[in-house]
Amino acid sequence: MNTFFNIGIYYLVYYYLVPHFYLSNKYPEFILYALICFLTSSLFRILWEPAVFKVDFSREGYYVGFLYNVYISQGIVILVASFLGITKDKFLIEQNVIDLGEEKEQLYLDLIRSKLNPHFLLNTLNNMYANSFTHSEKTPDSILQLSKLLQYIIYDSGKERISISQEFSSLKALAALYQLKYSNRLDIVFDIQDQDEFDIVEIPPSVLLTLFENALKHSAIGEEENSFIRLLCTVENSELFFEIINSVAESRTGLVDTGYQGLGNEAVIHILDKFYSDRYEIHSGTEENNRYKITLKINMNG
C-alpha cells in the first residue's frame, strides 16, 4: 500500500508541481505546495497506517521511530521527484537549445552558402549570346564552365562534404569564366598536380573556393597592371596544404566584382572550427612587394 501511495505522491510532484510551478518560475508557490504535499501525505500515513497495519506503539520509542520513518520517507519521495523532474526538464531544455543551436548553425551555413550573383549570370549569358552570332570559339567553353559552376552551387554546395576534385572543378570553372571575360589575359597560375588523394579526401564545400574568390576580388586582376594570383595545393601524409598568393589592389576602385559571393573569411573559419576543431592552421597577411598570402593546413586524420 505504501508503495502505491508514494508512487502517487511521486507522480503528483514530478508531473504537476514541477512543470506548473518550478519551471514557470513560481518558486514560492512550488515550495508551498511541496510542503503541503509533504505534510498531507505524512499526516495521512500517520493516521491510516496504525489502523490498517495495527501497529503496536506500546514499546518505548517505537512511536517516535514511526514518525521519523514517515517524515524521512515522504521527504525523500518528494525531494527525489522534485530533483528528477527539474533535471529532466532542464536536460530537455538544454537539449532543445543545442538542437536549436545546430539548426541555427545549419541555417546560417545554408544562408551564406555559395551563390552566383544574378548580374554576373546575366552578363555571362549576354556574352554567350553575343558570341553566338560570330560563332566564337569561346561560346562552348563558357557554357561548359558556367554549367560546372551552376552544378556546384545547386548541388555540391548544399552537401556536408565533397571531394577536393569537386571543389577544384568549380574553382577552375570560376577562373575560366574570368579568363574568357578578359580574353585569357589574366595572370592566374594553378600549381595543382593531379593526385589520387583529391578524389578521395573530402572537405566542406566552399572553403577553398571562397579563399580563391577573395583573392580574385582583392587582387584587382584584370583591372590593374601586374596583378596576379598564384595557387598551390597538395595532400601529403593526410595533410591538406592550400596556399594563395595574390597582388593587392592599389585602390578600392580596383576591386573586382567576381560575381561569385563566397562565405567570407569569418564563415570559413567557423566551418573549419566545426569540422576540424584543433586540426587546422590558417595564416594570412601582407608580404613584400604588395603581395597578400594566405595558407591553410588541415590534418585530415581525426
C-alpha positions as CSV (number, residue, x, y, z in Angstrom):
1,M,0.0,0.0,0.0
2,N,2.8,2.4,0.9
3,T,4.4,1.7,-2.4
4,F,1.3,2.7,-4.4
5,F,0.7,5.7,-2.2
6,N,4.2,7.0,-2.7
7,I,4.1,6.4,-6.4
8,G,1.0,8.6,-6.5
9,I,2.9,11.3,-4.5
10,Y,5.9,11.0,-6.8
11,Y,3.8,11.4,-9.9
12,L,2.0,14.4,-8.4
13,V,5.2,16.2,-7.7
14,Y,7.0,15.1,-10.9
15,Y,4.3,15.7,-13.4
16,Y,2.3,18.5,-11.8
17,L,4.1,20.6,-9.2
18,V,7.5,20.8,-11.1
19,P,6.1,21.7,-14.6
20,H,3.4,24.0,-13.4
21,F,5.2,25.9,-10.7
22,Y,9.0,25.4,-10.6
23,L,9.5,25.6,-14.4
24,S,7.2,28.5,-14.6
25,N,9.5,30.4,-12.1
26,K,6.8,30.3,-9.4
27,Y,9.3,29.2,-6.8
28,P,7.4,30.3,-3.6
29,E,4.2,28.5,-4.8
30,F,6.3,25.4,-5.6
31,I,7.8,25.3,-2.2
32,L,4.5,26.0,-0.5
33,Y,2.7,23.2,-2.4
34,A,5.6,20.8,-2.0
35,L,5.5,21.5,1.8
36,I,1.7,20.9,1.8
37,C,2.1,17.7,-0.1
38,F,4.8,16.6,2.4
39,L,2.6,17.4,5.5
40,T,-0.6,16.0,4.0
41,S,1.0,12.7,2.9
42,S,2.8,12.4,6.2
43,L,-0.4,13.1,8.2
44,F,-2.3,10.6,6.0
45,R,0.2,7.9,6.7
46,I,0.3,8.7,10.4
47,L,-3.4,8.3,10.7
48,W,-4.1,5.3,8.5
49,E,-1.0,3.1,8.9
50,P,-1.5,2.3,12.6
51,A,-5.2,1.4,11.9
52,V,-4.6,-0.6,8.8
53,F,-1.4,-2.4,10.0
54,K,-2.4,-2.5,13.7
55,V,0.9,-1.0,14.8
56,D,1.8,-1.6,18.4
57,F,3.2,1.6,20.0
58,S,3.5,0.1,23.4
59,R,7.2,-0.4,23.1
60,E,9.2,2.6,24.3
61,G,10.4,4.9,21.5
62,Y,8.5,3.0,18.8
63,Y,6.1,5.8,18.1
64,V,9.0,8.3,17.7
65,G,10.7,5.9,15.3
66,F,7.5,5.5,13.3
67,L,7.1,9.3,12.9
68,Y,10.8,9.6,12.0
69,N,10.4,6.9,9.3
70,V,7.2,8.5,7.9
71,Y,8.7,12.0,7.7
72,I,12.0,10.8,6.2
73,S,10.4,8.5,3.6
74,Q,7.9,11.2,2.5
75,G,10.6,13.8,2.3
76,I,12.8,11.6,0.2
77,V,9.9,10.8,-2.2
78,I,9.1,14.5,-2.7
79,L,12.8,15.5,-3.0
80,V,13.6,12.8,-5.5
81,A,10.5,13.6,-7.5
82,S,11.4,17.3,-7.5
83,F,15.1,16.7,-8.3
84,L,14.4,14.3,-11.2
85,G,11.6,16.5,-12.6
86,I,13.7,19.6,-12.5
87,T,16.8,17.9,-14.0
88,K,14.8,16.1,-16.7
89,D,13.2,19.3,-17.9
90,K,16.5,21.2,-17.6
91,F,18.1,18.5,-19.7
92,L,15.3,18.7,-22.3
93,I,15.7,22.5,-22.4
94,E,19.4,22.2,-22.8
95,Q,19.0,19.6,-25.5
96,N,16.5,21.9,-27.3
97,V,19.0,24.7,-27.0
98,I,21.7,22.5,-28.5
99,D,19.3,21.4,-31.3
100,L,18.2,24.9,-32.0
101,G,21.9,26.0,-32.0
102,E,22.7,23.3,-34.5
103,E,19.6,24.2,-36.6
104,K,20.6,27.8,-36.4
105,E,24.1,27.0,-37.4
106,Q,22.9,24.9,-40.4
107,L,20.5,27.7,-41.4
108,Y,23.4,30.1,-41.1
109,L,25.6,28.0,-43.3
110,D,22.9,27.4,-45.8
111,L,22.2,31.1,-46.0
112,I,25.8,32.0,-46.7
113,R,26.5,29.1,-49.0
114,S,27.9,30.0,-52.3
115,K,25.7,31.9,-54.6
116,L,26.0,33.3,-58.0
117,N,25.4,36.9,-58.4
118,P,22.4,37.4,-60.8
119,H,24.2,40.3,-62.5
120,F,27.2,38.1,-63.2
121,L,25.0,35.4,-64.5
122,L,23.1,37.8,-66.8
123,N,26.4,39.3,-68.1
124,T,27.8,35.9,-68.8
125,L,24.7,34.8,-70.7
126,N,24.7,38.1,-72.6
127,N,28.4,37.5,-73.6
128,M,27.5,34.0,-74.8
129,Y,24.6,35.4,-76.7
130,A,26.8,38.0,-78.4
131,N,29.5,35.4,-79.2
132,S,27.0,33.0,-80.7
133,F,26.4,35.5,-83.6
134,T,30.1,35.4,-84.5
135,H,30.4,31.7,-83.9
136,S,33.1,32.4,-81.4
137,E,35.2,29.6,-80.0
138,K,34.6,31.0,-76.6
139,T,30.9,30.1,-76.6
140,P,31.1,26.3,-76.0
141,D,33.8,26.7,-73.3
142,S,31.9,29.5,-71.5
143,I,28.7,27.3,-71.5
144,L,30.7,24.4,-70.1
145,Q,32.4,26.4,-67.3
146,L,29.1,28.2,-66.3
147,S,27.4,24.8,-66.2
148,K,30.1,23.4,-63.9
149,L,29.8,26.4,-61.6
150,L,26.0,26.2,-61.5
151,Q,26.1,22.5,-60.8
152,Y,28.4,23.1,-57.9
153,I,26.2,25.9,-56.5
154,I,22.9,24.0,-57.0
155,Y,24.1,20.5,-55.9
156,D,27.5,20.4,-54.3
157,S,27.5,23.4,-52.0
158,G,24.5,22.0,-50.1
159,K,26.4,18.9,-49.1
160,E,28.3,18.5,-45.9
161,R,31.4,17.3,-47.6
162,I,32.7,17.0,-51.2
163,S,35.9,15.7,-52.7
164,I,38.8,18.1,-53.3
165,S,38.5,17.4,-57.0
166,Q,34.9,18.6,-57.0
167,E,35.9,21.8,-55.1
168,F,38.7,22.5,-57.7
169,S,36.4,21.8,-60.6
170,S,34.2,24.7,-59.5
171,L,37.3,26.8,-58.6
172,K,38.7,26.3,-62.1
173,A,35.3,27.0,-63.7
174,L,35.1,30.4,-61.9
175,A,38.7,31.2,-63.0
176,A,38.0,30.1,-66.6
177,L,34.9,32.3,-66.9
178,Y,37.0,35.3,-65.9
179,Q,39.8,34.3,-68.3
180,L,37.2,34.3,-71.1
181,K,35.9,37.7,-69.9
182,Y,39.4,39.2,-70.2
183,S,40.4,37.2,-73.3
184,N,42.7,34.9,-71.3
185,R,45.0,37.7,-70.3
186,L,44.7,37.1,-66.5
187,D,47.9,36.1,-64.7
188,I,46.4,33.2,-62.8
189,V,48.7,30.2,-62.2
190,F,47.4,27.0,-60.5
191,D,50.1,24.7,-59.2
192,I,47.8,21.7,-58.7
193,Q,49.2,18.4,-59.6
194,D,46.7,15.6,-60.2
195,Q,46.7,13.5,-57.1
196,D,44.7,10.4,-56.3
197,E,44.0,11.8,-52.9
198,F,42.0,14.6,-54.5
199,D,39.3,12.1,-55.4
200,I,39.3,10.5,-52.0
201,V,39.8,13.3,-49.5
202,E,36.6,15.2,-48.7
203,I,36.3,18.7,-47.3
204,P,33.3,21.1,-46.6
205,P,32.3,22.8,-49.8
206,S,33.0,26.5,-50.4
207,V,36.1,26.8,-48.2
208,L,38.8,26.7,-50.8
209,L,36.6,28.3,-53.4
210,T,35.9,31.2,-51.1
211,L,39.6,31.8,-50.4
212,F,40.2,31.9,-54.1
213,E,37.2,34.2,-54.7
214,N,38.6,36.6,-52.1
215,A,42.0,36.5,-53.9
216,L,40.3,37.1,-57.2
217,K,38.4,40.1,-55.8
218,H,41.2,41.8,-53.9
219,S,44.0,41.2,-56.4
220,A,42.4,43.7,-58.9
221,I,43.2,41.1,-61.5
222,G,42.1,42.3,-64.9
223,E,41.7,45.8,-63.6
224,E,45.2,46.8,-62.7
225,E,48.5,46.0,-64.4
226,N,50.9,43.4,-62.9
227,S,48.0,41.9,-60.9
228,F,48.3,38.2,-60.4
229,I,47.2,35.1,-58.5
230,R,49.3,32.0,-57.6
231,L,47.6,29.0,-56.1
232,L,49.2,25.8,-54.7
233,C,47.5,22.7,-53.3
234,T,48.9,19.4,-52.2
235,V,47.9,16.5,-50.0
236,E,50.7,14.7,-48.2
237,N,50.7,12.4,-45.2
238,S,47.0,13.0,-44.7
239,E,47.6,16.8,-44.5
240,L,46.0,19.2,-46.9
241,F,48.1,22.2,-47.8
242,F,46.5,25.1,-49.6
243,E,48.2,28.4,-50.4
244,I,47.2,31.5,-52.4
245,I,49.5,34.5,-53.1
246,N,48.0,37.4,-54.9
247,S,48.6,41.1,-55.7
248,V,46.8,43.7,-53.7
249,A,44.6,46.3,-55.3
250,E,46.1,49.8,-55.2
251,S,42.7,51.3,-54.5
252,R,39.1,50.3,-53.6
253,T,38.1,51.0,-57.2
254,G,40.5,48.3,-58.3
255,L,38.5,45.6,-56.5
256,V,36.9,43.0,-58.8
257,D,33.2,42.1,-58.7
258,T,33.7,38.4,-59.1
259,G,30.0,37.6,-59.3
260,Y,30.6,34.7,-57.0
261,Q,29.5,35.5,-53.5
262,G,31.6,33.3,-51.1
263,L,31.3,32.8,-47.4
264,G,33.8,35.4,-46.2
265,N,36.8,34.5,-44.0
266,E,34.8,34.6,-40.8
267,A,32.4,32.0,-42.1
268,V,35.3,29.9,-43.5
269,I,36.9,29.8,-40.0
270,H,33.5,29.0,-38.5
271,I,33.3,26.0,-40.8
272,L,36.8,24.9,-40.1
273,D,36.2,25.1,-36.4
274,K,33.1,23.0,-36.7
275,F,34.7,20.2,-38.9
276,Y,38.4,20.3,-37.8
277,S,38.5,22.0,-34.4
278,D,42.2,21.9,-33.4
279,R,43.3,20.1,-36.6
280,Y,43.8,23.1,-38.8
281,E,46.0,26.2,-39.2
282,I,45.2,29.3,-41.2
283,H,47.5,32.2,-41.6
284,S,47.2,35.3,-43.7
285,G,48.9,38.7,-44.1
286,T,50.6,41.1,-46.4
287,E,54.1,40.4,-47.7
288,E,56.7,42.4,-49.5
289,N,56.1,43.8,-53.0
290,N,52.4,44.4,-52.3
291,R,51.5,40.8,-52.1
292,Y,49.0,39.0,-49.9
293,K,49.4,35.4,-48.8
294,I,47.0,33.0,-47.2
295,T,47.9,29.4,-46.2
296,L,45.7,26.7,-44.9
297,K,46.8,23.4,-43.4
298,I,44.3,20.7,-42.4
299,N,45.1,17.5,-40.7
300,M,42.6,15.1,-42.3
301,N,43.1,12.4,-39.8
302,G,40.5,12.5,-37.0
